[in-house]
Amino acid sequence: MGRPRTPLLDRERITTAALELVDAQGDFSVPQIARRLGVQTGSLYHHVDGRDGIVELLRERVAERIDAGTLELRPWDRALAAWARSYRAAFAAHPRAIPMLTTSPVRAPRVLAQYERAVALLLDAGFPLPDVMPVLTALENLVLGSALDLAAPSTMWEIADDTATPWLARALHAVGGHRADLAFDIALDGFLADARRRLAKA
């Protein structure tokens, strides 16, 4: 028999299988990926550098949906707001990947390149170097928290008796189905206002 025209294994297939597992159960193991792809576990190590390597492939797959071109917009706060919205949408598509990706070091070159552009944006705007990473980290905290919020039930408060918490019931009714988006807008506006204040003091 000749070799199959389509390789049974490659990094793209491994990444897809891992992401499907993470989306379904919040984690993956290398043997689970092998079973999903119908291969021996050892075969995966010819294509990836173990679990850590797969995590970085997942990071690249999720992050490739972030529009890095937004970082070329001007002024800087417009760029940062557009990048934050794109970043949020990319991670909201795979919320169960967030705990895994935020608790492992970023090594993926394409992802590091995007951070490089974000750092350059803030430095070009005039932010002092010691402020750059705290500002970016604060933005990430906001974005990733909101991405998780988007994956939560539309109503996080279950009220059996409106009379027990009448103001809460009225507030929930008033906001409708857009609570997470409105909350993100408020948080992003507050973040940008504080960043502008810091820049003005620099």
N, C-alpha and C positions, 0 to 999 in steps of 0.2 A: 504494500500500500504506500502511496506517496504521502507527503506531508500535507496536512490540511491547508487550504488556501488562506484561511483566516486563522491567525495564531490563537490558541486557546487562552493564552495568558498574555496580558500586557498591563502596563501601569494604569491605563484608562479603565480597563475592566475591573482591576483590583479596587481602584478608587470608587467606581460605581457600586460595586458590591458592598464595600465598607460603608458608604454613605447610606445605602438602603438599610443596612443593619442599624446604623446610628439613628436614622429617622424612625425606625420601628421600635428600638429598645433602648436607645440612649448610649450605646457602647458597641464595641465589636471585639472579637478576638481573631487572631490570625487563623486558627483552625476553623472558625465559623466561616470566614471568607473562603477558605479552601473548599469547604463542603458546599458552599453556595455556588462556587465555580466548577465543582466536580473535579478537583485536582488534589494532589497530595500537598500537605502543608509545606513541606520542604521546597516545593516548586515555586512558592511565592517568593522565597528568599533570593531567587535568581533575578528578581525584578525590583524588589523593594528592600530597604534597610530595616527590616523588622517592623514592630508596631510603631515606633517613633517615626519611621519613614512614611508609614501609611497615614499617620496623623497629619504630617505635613502635606501629603497629597490631598487629604480632605480639606485642609486649610486653603490650599491653592484652588481647589474646586469651588468651595463656597465663595472665596474672595474674588474669583474671576468675574462674578456678577456685580461687583462694585465698579461703578464707572469712575475710573481714575482720572478721566478727562475733566471731571468737575474741578479737580485741583488746579487746572489752568485758568479757571474763571477769575475775574477780578471785580471788585476788591476782594480781599482775603476772606472777609466774613461771608460774602456770598458763596465763595468757593467752599468754605468749610461747612456751611449749611447744606449745600447741594451734595457734598461728599457724605455727610452724616445721613441724609435721607436715603442715598443709594446703599450705603453701608448697612443701615437698618433693614432695608428691604432684602438684601442678600442673606443676612443672618436670620431674618424672620422666616425665610423659606426652609430653614433647617434648624429650628430652635434647640433641638436635643443635642446638636453638635456644640452649642455654646459652652457648656461646662467643660467639655473635653479640650476645646481649643483655647479657652482662657486660662487653663491651668497647666499648659505646656509651653515651653519657650518657642518663639517664632523663629523658624530657620529657613522657611521657603524663600528662595531668592526673589520670586516675583512679588511676594507679599512684602518683603523687606524693601523692595524698590518703590512700592506705593507709599510706605511710611517715609522713605527718603524724600519723596515729593511733598508730602504733608509737612515735614520738618522744614524743607526749603521754603514752602509757602509762608510759614510763620516767621521764619528768619527774614525773608524778604519784606514782610510787612512791618518789621521792626521789633518783634518780640525778643527780649533778652534770652540768650541761650539757656540759662537755668530754668526759664519758664516754659520752654517748648514742650518737654515731655510731660510735665504735670497738666498742661492744657490739653494735649492730645489724649492723655490717659483719662482725664475727666470727660472728654467728649466720648471716648469709647465706653466708659461706664454708663453714660446716659444712653447711648445707642443700643448697647447690648441688653441693658435692662429693659428698654422699650421693646426690643425684638422679642424678648421673653414674654413681655406683657401682651404682645399681639397674639402669642400662641395660647394664652390663657383663655378660659371661658369668657364669653362676652360680658357676662355678669358674674363678678367674683363674690358678690354679697347676696346670699339667699335669705330672703325675708319671709318668714311664715306668717307674720302678723304685722301689718303696716302700722297698727296703732302702737306697737311697742317701740318702733323707731320711725316715727312719722317723717322727720326731716331727712333721714337717710333715704327713705322710700321716695320722697319727692325729688331729691337730688339725683337719684338714679334714673328716675323717669325723665327728668329734664334733660339729661345728657344724651339719652338715646344710645345708639350703637356705636358712637364715635369716641367713646371715652379714651381709649388708648392713643388714638391719633391726636386728640386735643391735648392730652397730657404731655405727649412728646413735643408738640408745638410750644407749650408753656415752658417745658424744661429746656428746649433748645434756645428759645428766646432769652431765657435767664442766663444760660451758659454764655451765649454770645455777648450779652450785655456786660457780664463780668469780664470776659476776655477783652472787650473794648476798653473797659475801665483800666485793666492791667496794662494794656498797651499805651494808653494815654499817660500813665504814671511812669512808663519806662524811660 
